[in-house]
Amino acid sequence: MDTMSGLKRTHYCGDVEGIGNEVVVGGYVQKIRDLGNLIFIDLRDRTGIVQLAFDDATDRDIFKKASSCRSEYVLMAKGVVRERESKNSAIKTGNIEIDVKDLRILAKAQTPPFEIVDDTNVNEELRLKYRYLDLRRKVLQDNLIMRSKIAKVARDYYYENGFIEIETPMMIKSTPEGARDYLVPSRVHHGKFYALPQSPQMYKQLLMIAGFDRYIQLARCFRDEDLRADRQPEFTQIDLEMSFVDVEDILEMNEGFIKRLFKEILDVDIPTPLPRLTYKEAMERYGSDKPDTRFGMEICDVSELVKDCGFGVFSSAVQSGGSVRAIVAKDAAKTLTRKEIDKLTEYVRGIGAKGLAFVRWVDDAPSCSFAKFLAEGELDAVLNKVGAQKDDVVLLVADKNKITLPVLGALRLKVAKQLDIIPDGYNFLWITEFPFFEYDEDTDSWVAMHHPFTMPMDECIQYLESDPGKVIAKAYDLVLNGTELSSGSIRITDYELQQKMFRALGLSDEEIEAKFGFLVEAYKYGAAPHGGMGIGLDRLAMIMTGNDSLRDVTAFPKVQNASELMSGAPNVVDGEQLEELAISIVPDKN
């Protein structure tokens, strides 16, 4: 095997230029074309590809060495840049090549289990098993490079606005934050455990109490929950907190970051201030607290028009305090056939609805699944109300609002994707004025929608104990194209109010002390008003790179069961380690 002795890289492959310049490059063999008296090697690094050329004028030993190269060999080459005869407009260096004068084979490679190309149909499981090879593909390298750029812009922006980067602990006390903790056993303190942080929430509040005023951290967070495309058990937040602020200050600060980020990275101008919807408006119009507003198909309430009709499903829903609501799929009658509507009916049943009523307007007279129950003129009134015309399909759900709205919200997205009507673009949206509590029917109690340190609206404090359903939080989410990017709030800093909040959540003094004692104690020593948020770096990178899965913007991701296929994590540990931790494993009875 050759060495690098005497060679020092002068250029990355994608940056080679200047005919007549002597250059030294290093990289992996992407492709070899051996034409007998001519050999061309495409050499690849993270910046791109450059062609190495070997011909009759090349030293014979070097030519022979070039002919022995194979895919993914690691090479260094020294030579002179010259014009390329057969130009390639698909790559940045497509007009030039390197006439090689010195070639070193630094490492040979076995034939990889799959070809290292961007447009691959190799199954993801195999690619994740050999992730270090998969990461050689330009598309994944570009994703991670963009993620790095996002992190840099974030640091630059917040540093320039007076934020101080402070690291918070990775091993903390286990406290309830909405998901299961990952636990770390203590060897020194037998029977006790640290938790990996779901977020730095309490620590960043303590930093405000400590007087740091503006905190920023690219924080690693951990949640032991079921995975999906936009979720990983470990993720990164652009985490921040500010003192002496209210909601408007925080929204304005972070709008500035979004505007700068998209301009610097994508050269896209994001108009500010960003649009806002209250939680109630978002649910009423889109059936979601993270709506995709790139398309219409908004939900329409037709309860008043059908509450007295002969269709019992509609009338009973309204009489029991629910509603009948609809969405209109414009020009969809040919696509949404009866067979397709039957599939949509099964879909909504699977997510909680009792069924799906419809009007499909193909011919002069619309076909309506509940027409026989309607009096003359009632169908026309419904169609006028929802704005339906010939060639449209109206889909209706009747039930309690907590079912009707989210079901139609999910159906709206499903139909839009089926019709392929969602345009490209970046639609940001603030969701504000969240309910503070939500009622948990399983436990017959009110629980906090956000963490228990969230500040209620001033005018709602009076209802904390008497009518929790009326309490609105000073909380806000940032949504992009139907994905929640960030969640934040103004925090409670008054000791007495915090105690009242804990009582409203049904926590005893003993539970408060055990779970939050150190933070509550800190309030007694004076706390500046503060609030903050955490922006999901992974989700931001996913959308900005045009991907649908966090795995595509994570270097070494976990799969659905939270395992990592490449290293085999999680794995068993030997008995000696368990003994040191005073842990025994109970056999799985399944």
C-alpha positions in Angstrom: 0.0 0.0 0.0 1.3 3.5 -0.8 1.7 6.3 1.6 1.0 10.1 1.4 4.7 10.9 1.8 5.6 13.9 -0.3 2.0 14.7 -1.3 -0.3 17.3 0.4 -3.8 17.9 -0.8 -4.2 21.3 -2.5 -7.8 21.1 -3.7 -11.0 19.2 -3.0 -12.2 17.3 -6.0 -15.2 19.6 -6.7 -13.0 22.7 -6.5 -10.3 21.9 -9.0 -10.0 24.6 -11.6 -7.4 26.6 -13.6 -6.0 24.9 -16.7 -2.2 24.4 -16.4 -2.3 24.4 -12.6 -0.6 21.6 -10.7 -2.9 20.1 -8.1 -3.1 17.3 -5.6 -6.5 15.7 -4.8 -7.6 12.8 -2.6 -10.8 10.8 -2.5 -12.7 7.6 -3.3 -13.0 5.9 -6.7 -16.5 6.5 -8.0 -16.1 4.9 -11.4 -13.4 3.6 -13.7 -13.4 3.5 -17.5 -10.6 1.4 -18.9 -10.3 1.8 -22.7 -7.1 0.0 -23.1 -4.7 2.8 -23.9 -6.8 5.3 -22.0 -8.0 5.1 -18.4 -10.4 7.5 -16.7 -11.1 7.5 -13.0 -13.8 9.5 -11.4 -12.5 10.6 -8.0 -15.1 11.6 -5.4 -15.0 13.5 -2.1 -17.6 15.5 -0.3 -17.4 18.4 -2.7 -18.0 16.5 -5.9 -16.1 14.5 -8.6 -13.1 15.2 -10.8 -11.8 13.1 -13.6 -8.3 11.6 -13.5 -6.8 10.9 -16.9 -4.1 8.3 -17.8 -2.9 7.9 -21.4 0.1 7.0 -23.6 2.1 9.8 -22.1 1.6 8.6 -18.5 4.4 6.9 -16.7 3.9 3.1 -17.2 4.1 2.2 -13.5 1.5 4.8 -12.8 -0.7 3.6 -15.7 -0.4 0.0 -14.4 -1.4 1.2 -10.9 -4.4 3.0 -12.3 -5.6 -0.1 -14.1 -5.5 -2.0 -10.8 -7.9 0.4 -9.1 -11.4 -0.6 -8.2 -14.6 1.1 -6.9 -14.2 2.8 -3.5 -10.4 2.6 -3.5 -8.9 5.5 -1.6 -6.4 7.5 -3.9 -4.3 10.6 -3.9 -3.3 12.0 -7.2 -1.0 14.7 -8.4 -1.2 16.2 -11.8 -1.8 19.1 -14.2 -5.3 20.5 -14.9 -6.1 20.4 -18.6 -9.2 20.8 -20.8 -11.4 17.8 -21.1 -12.2 16.5 -24.6 -15.6 14.9 -23.7 -17.2 17.5 -21.4 -19.8 16.7 -18.8 -22.2 19.5 -17.9 -23.7 17.4 -15.1 -20.7 18.0 -12.7 -19.0 21.2 -11.6 -15.6 20.1 -12.9 -17.0 18.7 -16.2 -14.9 20.9 -18.5 -11.5 19.8 -17.1 -9.5 16.7 -16.0 -6.3 16.0 -14.2 -3.4 14.6 -16.3 -1.9 12.4 -13.5 1.8 12.5 -12.8 1.8 10.7 -9.5 -0.8 8.2 -8.1 -1.0 6.7 -4.6 -3.3 3.9 -3.6 -3.8 4.6 0.1 -6.4 1.9 0.8 -8.0 -0.9 -1.2 -11.7 -1.7 -0.8 -13.8 -4.8 -1.0 -16.7 -4.7 -3.4 -19.4 -2.8 -1.4 -22.7 -4.4 -0.6 -24.4 -1.8 -2.8 -23.3 0.7 -5.4 -22.5 4.2 -4.0 -24.9 6.2 -6.2 -27.4 8.9 -5.3 -30.4 7.4 -7.2 -30.5 4.1 -5.4 -33.3 1.5 -4.9 -31.4 -0.5 -2.3 -33.6 -1.2 0.7 -33.1 1.1 3.6 -32.3 -1.6 6.1 -29.2 -2.7 4.2 -28.1 0.9 3.8 -28.5 1.6 7.5 -26.5 -1.5 8.3 -23.6 -0.1 6.3 -24.4 3.5 7.1 -20.8 4.6 6.7 -21.0 3.5 3.1 -24.5 5.0 2.6 -23.1 8.3 3.9 -20.6 8.4 1.0 -23.6 9.2 -1.3 -23.6 12.9 -2.3 -27.3 13.3 -1.4 -26.8 12.4 2.2 -23.5 14.3 2.5 -25.3 17.4 1.2 -28.1 16.9 3.7 -25.6 16.8 6.6 -23.6 19.7 5.3 -26.8 21.8 5.1 -27.7 20.7 8.7 -24.2 22.0 9.7 -24.9 25.3 7.9 -28.2 25.7 9.8 -26.4 25.2 13.1 -23.8 27.8 12.1 -26.4 30.4 11.1 -28.3 29.7 14.4 -25.2 30.4 16.4 -24.2 33.4 14.4 -27.7 35.0 14.7 -28.3 34.4 18.3 -24.7 35.4 19.3 -25.2 38.6 17.4 -28.4 39.2 19.4 -26.7 38.9 22.8 -27.3 35.2 23.6 -24.8 33.2 25.6 -24.2 29.5 24.7 -24.3 27.4 27.9 -24.3 23.6 28.1 -26.7 22.0 30.5 -26.3 18.5 32.0 -26.9 15.3 30.1 -27.5 13.3 33.3 -30.3 14.8 35.3 -33.1 14.1 37.8 -36.0 12.2 36.2 -39.1 14.6 36.0 -42.3 14.2 34.1 -42.3 16.1 30.8 -44.8 14.2 28.7 -42.8 11.2 27.4 -40.9 8.4 29.0 -37.4 9.1 30.2 -34.3 7.2 29.2 -32.8 6.1 32.5 -29.1 5.8 33.4 -28.3 3.6 36.5 -25.8 5.0 39.0 -23.0 2.7 40.1 -22.2 4.9 43.1 -25.8 5.3 44.3 -27.2 1.8 44.1 -30.9 1.8 43.2 -30.9 5.4 41.9 -31.0 6.6 38.3 -30.2 9.6 36.3 -32.4 10.5 33.3 -31.3 11.7 29.9 -33.0 15.1 29.4 -36.2 15.3 27.3 -35.3 19.0 27.1 -33.2 21.4 29.1 -36.4 23.1 30.4 -35.8 23.5 34.1 -32.1 24.2 33.7 -32.6 27.1 31.2 -35.2 28.6 33.6 -32.6 28.4 36.4 -30.2 30.2 34.1 -32.7 33.0 33.8 -33.0 33.1 37.6 -29.2 33.1 37.7 -29.2 36.3 35.6 -27.8 35.2 32.3 -30.7 37.0 30.5 -30.3 35.3 27.1 -29.4 31.6 26.8 -28.8 29.5 23.6 -27.8 25.9 23.2 -27.8 23.3 20.4 -29.2 20.8 22.9 -29.4 17.1 22.6 -32.7 15.7 23.9 -33.9 12.2 24.5 -37.4 10.7 24.6 -38.3 7.1 24.9 -41.4 7.0 22.7 -42.7 5.2 19.7 -41.0 6.4 16.5 -42.3 7.7 13.2 -40.9 9.5 10.1 -40.5 12.8 11.9 -39.3 11.5 15.2 -36.1 10.0 16.6 -35.4 9.0 20.2 -32.5 11.4 20.3 -32.7 14.8 18.6 -31.3 18.3 18.6 -33.1 21.5 19.6 -32.0 25.1 18.9 -32.9 25.8 22.5 -33.3 29.4 23.9 -34.6 31.4 26.7 -34.9 35.2 27.2 -35.5 37.4 30.3 -37.6 40.6 30.6 -39.8 39.6 27.6 -43.3 38.7 26.7 -44.7 36.7 23.8 -44.2 39.4 21.2 -40.5 39.8 21.9 -39.9 36.0 21.6 -41.9 35.7 18.3 -40.1 38.7 16.8 -36.7 37.4 17.8 -37.3 34.0 16.2 -38.9 35.4 13.1 -35.7 37.2 12.5 -33.8 33.9 12.7 -36.1 32.2 10.3 -35.9 35.1 7.8 -32.1 35.1 7.9 -31.8 31.3 7.8 -33.8 30.8 4.7 -32.2 33.7 2.9 -28.6 32.6 3.7 -29.1 28.8 3.1 -31.8 28.7 0.4 -31.9 32.3 -0.9 -35.6 32.3 -0.1 -37.3 35.4 1.2 -39.7 34.6 4.0 -42.1 37.6 4.6 -42.4 38.7 8.2 -44.2 39.1 10.4 -45.3 35.5 10.0 -49.0 34.7 9.9 -50.7 33.7 13.2 -53.7 31.6 14.1 -55.1 30.9 17.6 -55.3 27.3 18.5 -59.1 27.6 18.3 -59.0 29.1 14.8 -56.5 26.4 13.6 -58.7 23.6 14.8 -61.9 25.1 13.4 -60.4 25.8 10.0 -57.9 23.0 9.5 -58.6 20.4 12.2 -55.0 20.5 13.4 -52.8 22.6 15.7 -50.0 22.2 13.1 -51.9 22.9 9.8 -50.4 22.8 6.4 -51.6 26.1 4.9 -50.1 25.6 1.4 -53.5 24.6 0.1 -57.1 25.4 1.0 -59.8 22.7 1.6 -60.7 24.3 4.9 -63.3 22.8 7.2 -66.8 24.2 7.0 -69.4 23.8 9.8 -72.8 22.9 8.3 -74.5 21.9 11.6 -77.1 24.6 11.5 -78.2 23.5 8.1 -78.6 19.8 8.9 -79.4 19.7 12.6 -83.2 19.2 12.0 -82.9 17.0 8.9 -84.1 13.4 8.9 -80.6 11.9 9.0 -80.2 10.7 12.5 -76.4 10.6 12.4 -76.3 14.4 11.7 -79.1 15.4 14.1 -77.9 13.3 17.0 -74.4 14.6 16.7 -75.6 18.2 16.9 -78.1 17.5 19.7 -75.3 15.9 21.8 -73.2 19.1 21.6 -71.1 18.0 18.6 -71.2 19.2 15.0 -71.4 18.2 11.3 -68.5 19.5 9.3 -67.3 19.2 5.8 -64.4 19.7 3.4 -64.6 20.1 -0.3 -62.2 18.5 -2.7 -62.3 20.7 -5.8 -62.4 19.0 -9.2 -61.9 15.7 -7.6 -65.0 13.7 -8.7 -63.1 11.7 -11.3 -60.3 10.8 -8.9 -62.4 10.2 -5.9 -64.6 7.4 -7.3 -67.1 5.5 -5.1 -64.4 2.9 -4.6 -61.9 5.5 -3.4 -64.5 7.1 -1.1 -65.1 3.7 0.4 -61.4 3.5 1.2 -61.5 7.0 2.7 -64.5 5.8 4.9 -62.4 2.9 6.2 -59.6 5.3 6.9 -61.6 7.7 9.0 -63.1 4.8 10.9 -59.6 3.7 11.7 -58.9 7.1 13.3 -62.0 7.5 15.4 -64.9 8.5 13.2 -68.2 6.4 12.9 -68.3 6.9 9.2 -68.1 9.3 6.3 -70.9 11.0 4.4 -70.3 12.4 0.9 -71.7 14.3 -2.0 -70.0 13.4 -5.4 -71.0 15.8 -8.2 -70.2 14.2 -11.5 -73.4 14.6 -13.6 -75.9 17.4 -13.6 -77.4 16.2 -10.3 -75.0 15.5 -7.5 -74.9 12.0 -6.0 -75.4 12.2 -2.2 -75.1 9.4 0.3 -77.7 10.9 2.6 -80.1 12.4 0.0 -83.1 10.4 1.0 -83.1 12.0 4.5 -83.1 15.6 3.2 -86.0 17.8 2.5 -86.2 19.8 -0.7 -83.6 22.5 -0.8 -81.5 21.2 2.1 -78.8 19.7 -0.1 -78.6 22.9 -2.2 -78.1 24.9 1.0 -75.3 22.6 2.1 -73.6 22.8 -1.3 -73.9 26.6 -1.3 -72.5 26.9 2.2 -69.4 24.8 1.5 -68.9 26.4 -2.0 -69.2 23.1 -3.9 -69.7 23.0 -7.7 -70.0 20.4 -10.4 -66.9 18.0 -10.4 -66.3 18.5 -6.7 -66.6 16.0 -3.8 -67.9 17.0 -0.4 -66.8 14.8 2.6 -68.7 15.2 5.9 -68.1 13.9 9.4 -70.6 14.1 12.3 -69.5 13.6 15.9 -68.2 15.4 19.0 -65.9 18.2 18.0 -62.9 16.5 19.5 -63.4 13.7 16.9 -64.9 15.7 14.0 -62.1 18.3 13.7 -59.0 16.1 13.9 -60.5 13.4 11.7 -61.3 16.0 9.0 -57.9 17.5 9.5 -56.2 14.2 8.8 -58.6 13.5 5.9 -57.8 16.9 4.4 -54.2 16.0 4.3 -54.7 12.5 2.9 -57.0 13.7 0.1 -54.7 16.6 -0.8 -51.8 14.2 -1.2 -54.0 11.8 -3.2 -55.0 14.7 -5.5 -51.4 16.0 -5.6 -52.5 19.6 -5.0 -50.0 20.6 -2.3 -47.7 23.2 -3.9 -44.0 23.7 -3.2 -43.0 26.5 -0.9 -42.6 27.3 2.8 -45.6 28.3 4.7 -44.7 29.3 8.3 -47.4 29.9 10.9 -47.5 30.7 14.6 -50.2 28.9 16.6 -51.0 30.9 19.7 -53.4 30.9 22.7 -53.3 27.2 23.5 -55.7 25.8 26.1 -53.7 25.4 29.3 -55.4 22.1 30.3 -56.9 19.2 28.4 -59.3 16.8 30.0 -58.1 13.2 30.2 -61.2 10.9 30.3 -59.1 7.9 31.2 -58.0 9.5 34.5 -61.0 11.8 34.9 -58.7 14.7 35.4 -57.3 17.9 33.9 -53.7 17.6 32.6 -51.3 20.3 31.3 -51.1 20.5 27.5 -47.7 22.1 28.0 -45.3 21.7 30.9 -46.6 23.0 34.3 -44.3 26.1 34.3 -46.3 27.7 31.5 -47.8 31.1 32.3 -51.6 31.4 31.9 -53.1 34.5 30.3 -53.5 37.1 33.1 -57.3 37.2 32.7 -57.5 33.4 33.0 -55.8 33.0 36.3 -59.1 33.4 38.2 -60.3 30.1 36.5 -57.4 27.9 37.4 -59.3 26.0 40.1 -62.9 26.8 39.3 -63.1 26.2 35.5 -59.8 24.8 34.1 -61.3 24.5 30.6 -61.4 28.3 30.3 -57.7 28.8 31.0 -55.6 29.9 28.0 -51.8 29.6 28.1 -49.1 32.1 27.0 -47.9 29.4 24.7 -47.0 29.3 21.0 -45.9 26.8 18.4 -44.0 27.5 15.2 -45.4 25.4 12.3 -43.9 24.9 8.8 -45.8 23.1 6.1 -47.8 21.1 8.6 -44.8 20.1 10.8 -44.4 21.5 14.3 -40.9 23.0 14.4 -41.0 24.6 17.8 -43.0 24.9 21.0 -42.5 27.5 23.7 -44.1 29.7 26.3 -43.8 32.4 28.9 -42.9 30.8 32.2 -44.5 31.2 35.6 -42.0 33.0 37.9 -44.3 33.8 40.8 -43.9 31.3 43.6 -47.6 31.5 44.8 -49.0 31.2 41.2 -46.8 28.2 40.6 -48.1 26.5 43.7 -51.7 27.2 42.6 -50.8 25.7 39.2 -49.5 22.5 40.8 -52.7 22.3 42.9 -54.8 22.7 39.8 -53.0 19.7 38.3 -53.8 17.7 41.4 -50.2 17.5 42.7 -49.7 17.1 46.4 -47.0 19.0 48.3 -45.0 15.8 48.6 -45.1 15.3 44.8 -44.2 18.9 44.1 -41.2 18.7 46.4 -40.1 15.3 44.9 -40.4 16.3 41.3 -39.7 20.1 41.2 -38.5 21.1 44.6 -35.2 22.7 43.5 -36.9 24.8 40.9 -39.7 25.9 43.2 -37.1 26.8 45.8 -35.3 29.0 43.3 -38.4 31.1 42.7 -38.2 32.3 46.3 -35.0 34.2 45.5 -36.4 36.4 42.8 -37.0 35.5 39.1 -37.0 37.9 36.2 -40.0 37.3 33.8 -38.8 35.0 31.1 -39.8 32.7 28.3 -38.4 30.7 25.5 -38.7 27.9 23.0 -36.9 25.1 21.3 -36.7 24.8 17.5 -36.3 21.3 16.2 -33.0 21.4 14.2 -33.6 17.9 12.7 -37.1 18.8 11.5 -35.9 22.1 10.1 -33.1 20.3 8.2 -35.6 17.7 7.0 -37.9 20.2 5.4 -35.1 22.5 4.0 -33.5 19.5 2.3 -36.8 18.4 0.9 -36.9 15.0 2.7 -39.8 13.2 4.4 -37.8 11.4 7.1 -35.5 12.5 9.9 -33.3 9.5 9.1 -32.2 11.4 5.9 -30.7 14.3 7.9 -29.3 12.2 10.8 -25.8 10.8 10.5 -26.5 7.5 12.4 -30.3 7.2 12.9 -32.4 4.7 14.8 -35.2 2.7 13.2 -38.8 2.1 14.2 -37.9 0.0 17.3 -35.2 2.5 18.4 -32.3 0.2 17.4 -29.3 1.2 15.4 -28.7 -1.4 12.7 -25.1 -0.5 12.1 -23.6 -0.9 15.6 -26.3 -3.2 17.0 -27.4 -0.8 19.8 -29.0 -1.5 22.2 -27.2 -4.6 23.2 -26.8 -6.8 26.3 -24.0 -6.1 28.8 -22.1 -8.7 30.9 -23.1 -9.8 34.3 -20.2 -8.1 36.0 -21.4 -4.7 34.8 -24.9 -5.4 36.0 -23.6 -6.5 39.4 -21.7 -3.3 39.8 -24.9 -1.4 39.2 -26.9 -3.7 41.5 -29.2 -4.5 38.6 -30.7 -7.9 37.7 -32.6 -8.7 34.5 -36.0 -10.2 34.7 -36.5 -12.7 31.9 -39.0 -11.7 29.3 -42.2 -13.8 29.7 -43.3 -13.2 26.2 
